[in-house]
Amino acid sequence: MKVKVAKWGNSLAVRLPKLVADDLGLTPGREVELHQDGSRLTLETTTKRPIPRYRLEDLLAQIKPGRTPPALEDWSAVETPWPDDDWSDIAPSNEEFEAMKLRTGAKRVKRRRRA
C-alpha cells in the first residue's frame, strides 16, 4: 500500500488509512514504536485485543474423529449452463486462420480441425 509523506510543522507525517488504523486498534494519542532498518521503517503497536493466528495442524486437531463432514453448499448466485452452441458456421477456416496469424505476427500454432 502506498501513502504520501506530508509536512507537519518541522516534521514529516504519514497518514494511515482508516481501515488499517481500525484493524490495529489505533486511536489519536496512542503511542507506537518506530524501528528503522536501513531504508525500511516498521511501525509496531501492541493491540489491546490479540490478533488470532491459526495453524492448519491446530484447526485439523479440533475435528472429532468419526464425524461426518457437513453437506456441500453451492454458493454460486446463478447456475451457469455449459454452452452447447455450434460456432462452426462463423469460425474461420484453416486458411483464414493462418492468414490472420500472418497479419498479426502471431507464432505458428498447430490447430486440429473438428470432424
C-alpha positions as CSV (number, residue, x, y, z in Angstrom):
1,M,0.0,0.0,0.0
2,K,1.4,3.4,-1.0
3,V,0.8,6.5,1.1
4,K,2.2,10.0,0.7
5,V,4.6,11.7,3.2
6,A,3.3,15.2,4.3
7,K,4.9,18.0,6.2
8,W,3.6,18.6,9.8
9,G,5.3,21.5,11.4
10,N,9.1,20.8,11.3
11,S,8.5,17.1,11.0
12,L,7.1,14.7,8.3
13,A,4.0,12.6,8.7
14,V,2.5,9.6,7.1
15,R,-1.3,9.3,7.2
16,L,-2.6,5.8,7.9
17,P,-5.8,4.7,6.1
18,K,-8.8,4.3,8.3
19,L,-9.2,0.6,7.6
20,V,-5.5,-0.1,8.7
21,A,-5.9,2.1,11.8
22,D,-9.2,0.4,12.8
23,D,-7.7,-3.1,12.2
24,L,-4.8,-2.3,14.5
25,G,-7.0,-0.5,17.1
26,L,-5.1,2.8,16.7
27,T,-6.6,5.9,18.1
28,P,-5.4,9.5,18.3
29,G,-2.8,9.9,21.1
30,R,-1.9,6.2,21.1
31,E,1.8,5.6,21.2
32,V,3.5,3.2,18.7
33,E,7.2,2.2,18.3
34,L,9.0,3.1,15.1
35,H,12.0,1.0,14.0
36,Q,14.5,1.8,11.2
37,D,16.4,-1.0,9.5
38,G,18.2,0.5,6.5
39,S,15.6,2.0,4.3
40,R,12.8,0.0,6.0
41,L,10.5,1.6,8.6
42,T,8.5,-0.6,10.8
43,L,5.6,0.8,12.9
44,E,4.8,-1.5,15.8
45,T,1.9,-1.4,18.2
46,T,0.6,-3.6,20.9
47,T,-3.0,-4.2,20.2
48,K,-5.5,-4.4,23.0
49,R,-7.0,-7.4,21.5
50,P,-4.8,-10.2,20.4
51,I,-4.8,-10.9,16.7
52,P,-5.7,-14.6,16.2
53,R,-3.2,-16.7,14.4
54,Y,-4.2,-20.1,13.1
55,R,-2.1,-23.1,12.1
56,L,-3.6,-25.8,9.9
57,E,-2.5,-28.5,12.3
58,D,-4.3,-26.9,15.2
59,L,-7.5,-26.5,13.2
60,L,-7.4,-30.1,12.0
61,A,-6.9,-31.3,15.5
62,Q,-10.2,-29.8,16.5
63,I,-12.1,-32.1,14.1
64,K,-13.6,-35.0,16.1
65,P,-12.9,-38.4,14.6
66,G,-15.8,-40.3,13.0
67,R,-17.8,-37.2,12.5
68,T,-19.3,-36.8,9.0
69,P,-18.4,-33.6,7.2
70,P,-21.1,-31.1,6.6
71,A,-23.0,-31.2,3.3
72,L,-21.5,-29.3,0.4
73,E,-23.2,-25.9,-0.2
74,D,-23.4,-24.2,-3.5
75,W,-22.6,-20.6,-3.1
76,S,-22.9,-19.6,-6.7
77,A,-25.6,-17.0,-7.2
78,V,-26.8,-18.3,-10.6
79,E,-26.1,-21.6,-12.1
80,T,-24.4,-21.1,-15.4
81,P,-25.2,-23.7,-18.0
82,W,-22.5,-25.1,-20.2
83,P,-22.8,-23.6,-23.7
84,D,-23.7,-26.1,-26.4
85,D,-23.8,-23.6,-29.2
86,D,-22.3,-24.6,-32.6
87,W,-20.0,-21.8,-33.8
88,S,-18.7,-23.7,-36.8
89,D,-20.7,-21.6,-39.2
90,I,-18.8,-18.4,-38.2
91,A,-15.4,-19.9,-37.2
92,P,-12.6,-19.2,-39.7
93,S,-11.3,-21.9,-42.0
94,N,-7.7,-23.1,-41.6
95,E,-6.6,-20.8,-44.5
96,E,-8.4,-17.8,-43.0
97,F,-6.9,-18.6,-39.6
98,E,-3.3,-18.8,-41.0
99,A,-3.8,-15.5,-42.9
100,M,-5.0,-13.8,-39.7
101,K,-1.9,-15.1,-37.8
102,L,0.4,-13.8,-40.6
103,R,-1.3,-10.3,-40.4
104,T,-0.9,-10.1,-36.7
105,G,2.5,-11.6,-36.5
106,A,1.4,-14.5,-34.2
107,K,3.6,-17.6,-33.9
108,R,2.5,-20.7,-35.8
109,V,0.2,-22.8,-33.7
110,K,-1.0,-26.3,-34.6
111,R,-4.7,-26.4,-34.9
112,R,-6.8,-29.5,-35.3
113,R,-9.9,-29.3,-37.4
114,R,-13.1,-30.6,-36.0
115,A,-14.7,-33.5,-37.7
